[in-house]
Every structure is written in structure tokens, then in C-alpha cells.
Amino acid sequence: MGAKADPVVLAQRLVLRRAPDGRLCMRIYLGRSKVTGRAVRPQLSFPAGTPMEEAVPAARRWAVRQYAAWGLGASSNVGELMDVWLDLMRKQGAKRSTLDAYGVCCGHAAPLRAMDIGDVRPVDVRALLADMTGRGYARRTVQLERSVLGRFWREMRELGVTDGDPVSGARLPPEAGAGVPKALDRAQAMALEEALAEDAFHDVGSVRGAQLRELAFGSWLALKTGLRVGEVCALRRADYDELPGPTLRVRGTVDKHGERHPTTKGGRPRSVALSEPVAGRVREHMAWSGDEYGGGPSSPLVTLGRGFVRPTTLSRWLKRRARELGLPPWVHFHTLRHTHATLLVASGVDPKTVSERLGHADVATTLRYYGHVMPGRDAEAASRFDEIMGDGGVR
């Protein structure tokens, strides 16, 4: 271990060195033994001649297991084990977004966190997933919860903490109204629209305030038009047109990396009509944004001053804003599109018009998603036919 030849630093305090006899060695410090009070420093070595590129990943896995066994062996409580597990993931270099998502999932598992890991049964996991479904969490959120729990228990088994597997036997509960998109009701939609308009059309005195105003405008516009998040981000100032009437020309989309593509999800451009009040607000925003950021006709309609906004940025902001307003936890950016379409169909707008407005490939897609909000149309058709026939043909 005293050799200084070609050391490789794997992470802070993790250094793999080649000893004089050719072996690759690494020693790590875990802490002090509660029994003897002495420092615990396990050592790993590879035979002489082992290639460094082969030893590095194996050494990293060994170190993680040592840290895990040391930290996880102190408790059998699920909550404490989850906290140590997340910390180990952080030390392994997991992405911040992954840690955030896993942390949220571990937070959802509050009923399990209070239990001993050996006491958790499939029925407990099923109850947790059913409770999340009943409270309106999106299907993919419940699926992610089960996936994260599965990984947690799998790694606990690999580390020898438990031999149980309560997740594999816990199936996802059926989703109420599966396949039917969730939308806000009229009162919720009006409250959200009012809040977004207040955010989007007010004076600001800072760069941060200007950026929040842009994000609020993009969300407000999506609710008023039914555009997808990538389509909102791809709009340019030149896409607003007033001839023959105020419209937005939807001619592209922005991907998660912020790159604009000249095609939409539907594969063809479309025009979305705007009411005069909405058009007036768009003109107001364009005037303010032009003064704030400048730019010409090809500049983004929604911008933070650095080109096109990434869809994830807009989606995350809307998700946080919806929670602040007390809206259901399943509300996300695409809910704006579902709400726009649902309220139109429910109010009697024909599905063909709604389909063209949304950019669906055909009207069958629109009917499949939103036909459930057209109750009573068959009875209305029967009455209409009676009107055509005079007395309905009954003699």
C-alpha cells in the first residue's frame, strides 16, 4: 500500500494503487467499531498483472458494498434503510434528477417506512399502491413507485440486509377510468386560468420575474389553445397571424434538449384560431417580450432570453404552480390540453373541429379520448330525427 505508482482516484477517499509486488490495492475507512473502538479499514487487493481498467469497476462495486453493509447493518427500519440507500446512490454519482425522483418515491412510502424491513408483506405494498391510485396519482407515478420499491428491496437482498421480496407479489391496482384522460372541471379550469393570467400579465421588476411571466404565459396559452408543450415552446413570433382572423400557426416542436424541429407530433402543420380577447393578450405579450428580450419574427414567442424554452422547464413550472393552487396531484402540463378538449366537446363543439384544433391524425382519436363526455347525444339525435319527420312517423 505504500507504493505511489499510477494511483487511480475513484472518488473522494477512494484511491486504487499498485503495490511494489504488482498487486492493485485499496483500503477504505468506514468508521470506528462500537465494540472495540478501533478504526475499521477493510482492504481489497487484485492479483499482480490485473489490468487497471478491469480492476476499477470491481473496486468501485466493492467499496459501495462495504459502505452499504456498514451503514445498513445499523438498522432494520425501512425508513432509515431508505435514507442510507439514497445516500449511497449519491456517493455512487447518481444524477440529481434521479435522486430527487427516488426521494419523492421514498417519501410516498410513509406507511412502509415506519415498519421493520422483515415485516413488510406484499399486502402492505399493494395497500400503498392502491392508496396512491385512490388519491388520484397518475398511473405512471404509481408505476414508478413500484419500480423504485422493487429496486430498493432487490439491492437490500444483494447486500444481505433481508431475504424478503414483498414487491414482486404486489401487482399494480386497476386504475379507475383507465384509458380516459383526466381533465379539470370548469371551476378548476377557470381558477387556473385566472391565476395564470395574473402571473403572465403583470409588471415585473427583475430578471427572475420576467422569466416567471414567460412561463406563465406559455401555460396560459396552452390552456386556451390545447397545444402540446413542445408546440408551445416551438412557437415563433411570426407564427401569430391576423389574416383572415387571429390564428397561431403550429409548425414545429421542441425536444427535451431545447432543439426545435419543423414538424409536429401529428406530422403536419395546422392553424389554431384565437378569440379576439386571447389574440389581444398575445399581442400584449409580444409587445412586452419584444421590449424585454428583443428579437425578430423568427424569435421564440415564449423565451427565457436564451432561445427556445425546454418543454421540461415549462412542465415543471406548471406542475409546481398547480400544487400551489391546491389542484389535484395528477395535474401536469398535458392536463391543460385534455381540459381544453374535454370542455369543448362537453359544450357541444363537434369532434371534427376539436380534432383539427388538437392536431389529431383523425377524428377517431378524438372520439376515443373524449367521447365519454358526450352523454345524451344519442337521445338528442333521436329527438332531432323526430323533428325532421314532423311527428316522428308515429301514426
NORQUIQUI-V43247 format. One record per helix or strand of 3 or more residues. SS is the DSSP state (~ for helix, > for strand). FROM is the first residue (numbers start at 1). TO is the last residue. If there is no record, write none. Layout:
<<SS & FROM & TO> <SS & FROM & TO>>
This chain:
<<> & 5 & 11> <> & 14 & 18> <> & 24 & 27> <> & 43 & 46> <~ & 52 & 72> <~ & 78 & 91> <~ & 96 & 108> <~ & 110 & 113> <~ & 117 & 119> <~ & 122 & 134> <~ & 139 & 158> <~ & 186 & 200> <~ & 207 & 225> <~ & 229 & 234> <~ & 237 & 239> <> & 247 & 250> <> & 270 & 273> <~ & 276 & 293> <~ & 311 & 324> <~ & 333 & 346> <~ & 351 & 358> <~ & 363 & 373> <~ & 377 & 388>>
